[in-house]
Amino acid sequence: MEQNKALYRKYRPSNFGDIAGHQNVVEILKNELKNNKISHSFLFAGQRGTGKTSIARILAKSVNCKNLTDGLACEQCESCIASNEQRNPDIIEMDAASNNGVDEIREIKNNINSLPFLGKYKIYIIDEVHMLTKAAFNALLKTLEEPPAHAIFILATTEYSKIPATILSRCQIFNFKKIDRNSLIKRLRFICENEGYTIEKDVLEEIAIISEGSLRDASNVIEQLITVTTDHITVEDLKSVFYVATKNEKKEILINILNNNSSTIIKYFEKANNQGMDFDVFTLSLIEIVKEIIEFKFTHDNEVLNILEENDMNEFSHVNVKALFEIADNLSEAYAKTKGTSINFNYLLISVLKNLNTPIDQPIKVEKPIEHKIVKPEVVVETKIEEVITKQETIIQEQVVESKQEAKLIIEEIKVEEHIEEVIVEKTVIETVEEINNVYEFKTLTNLKIELNKNLVVNEDKKTYKIQIDEVINLLVGANKFKREEIENKFNEFFAVNQNDELTNPEMAKKYINFYNFKVIAASNNEVLLRAEDFENVNNLLFSLQSEQQRALFQKEFGNLIFLPIDEIMWNEVKLAFKKLKENNQLPTYQPVDYNKYFDTKKQSIVLSHFDDKTIEAARRLFDLDKIEIED
């Protein structure tokens, strides 16, 4: 019985026109062929199944083609036909995984001086070259650097980092990235049509995610699907071989996350786990969908939609972009931490539940007012006070004070007045909280956070100025480690708490409340760089810095220091810019900033500030932001 040829072998490209993706690599090689400027050694590096060996064979065939046209082999000459039938004596392929010793390399050196048979060049293709031993690499060095005029080396590897620098310096290097989705899908559709099958778009999208940019892996998936279907491949066929979620299932999961439907989410995850779902693929799929929703919300352009369709977006029209960012962050963190591990299901489920706004065990706050009653002071007894405290216990403990006994003392103090004839024993929840806040204002860290949140709401749509990247770069150039530590110590004093989580200096905490939630990143003698996670905090502090009265207050504590508050997104932009300037030796000289002139200048650039002003850039870099450390 004749052996069936695997699809990835059957449809291996035989010329540059059949290559899926890698257009930059193809164009460079075709230009070298057209101009007859072929390098003597190449290194093709990249992940599995992206076409390194295929392009190496096409290049080897093309350099010896007798009728080369516009960089493409003719497929008609003797050399081309022999190459296509894999019997060309001028093309020598070696697998370094099984022939990795110095003896094999010496054999190449001994035979390399013999002239080619059919064409102008002898081409040596060494696959998985990183598997060569150190001695074998050393034996290859001189030959690779100065081979005979008729010899060309093409090295291929999936582990670029293992290639010695001495080898790299002798090669023209091409990096083979993952095959882009559109090219991959186009090639898969071509394979299916030639095999007599039609395939749904959703199936192609899922295979593109499963294969992670590898055409060989994707072809193997198609081959398995062909065995379980007749002539039309559906998502159900895909699920029968590889348990994956459909587009509608993934949409429903996101909708349930946004609607806090925890029980539905847990049931789905448990069922999917029992059926053997690949949660690495599932996580990537969810991230892709979240990305498309975010992009569409900012652009309203159908071209950004590859998985979803425009009518799908109606289900997310009410969704806040910030909630989508939080979901994407948690999904990305789960994928990065658990990819390929046995705990990916557990960690992903926990990460998804982290996005829910109302955890299952969170007590529901009572907002219904309690009926007012007026009684005489003599009627106010210990049992009545206990009853009031019991009714308000949850609210008091969460928002105001730490213990029931403390609440009792507060209410007693309010009621013991010599000239009061009538008191209100039972009040609404809001009145009770306000009453205790008036007595113990800013006593706890909880109160501080409540007040800060009020400020954020009040200042949300106020006009503020913007911090520019060049201002921050200038500060970083003139940064002083000791000055930063000095400011950090002051901040720590402002918001220090004791063992009971009570502020040790509530007056200072209230005075400098706008600095809460900020971290001191760097400081010079003139400026201080502060970072907060959310832009709302930045906006709030910028708004307060516009006030001369507020600045006068800050001057008493810090002197003529200019505060530059930025959020996490801008901090990442700064790090990228700083790194590039440093690498290119283009960092500017530090320029001290005049305190009074600075704020006079900022008056001219005050604009209405919203969260959305910052999030467009965040959407662009959300999924592949570089992480860069800046030293003091």
Beta strands, then each sheet from edge to edge (+ up, - down):
strand 1: 41-46
strand 2: 91-95
strand 3: 122-127
strand 4: 151-157
strand 5: 172-176
strand 6: 198-199
strand 7: 232-233
strand 8: 373-375
strand 9: 423-426
strand 10: 463-464
strand 11: 519-523
strand 12: 527-532
strand 13: 562-567
strand 14: 607-608
sheet 1: 2+ 3+ 4+ 1+ 5+
sheet 2: 6+ 7+
sheet 3: 8+ 9-
sheet 4: 10+ 14-
sheet 5: 11+ 12- 13-
end
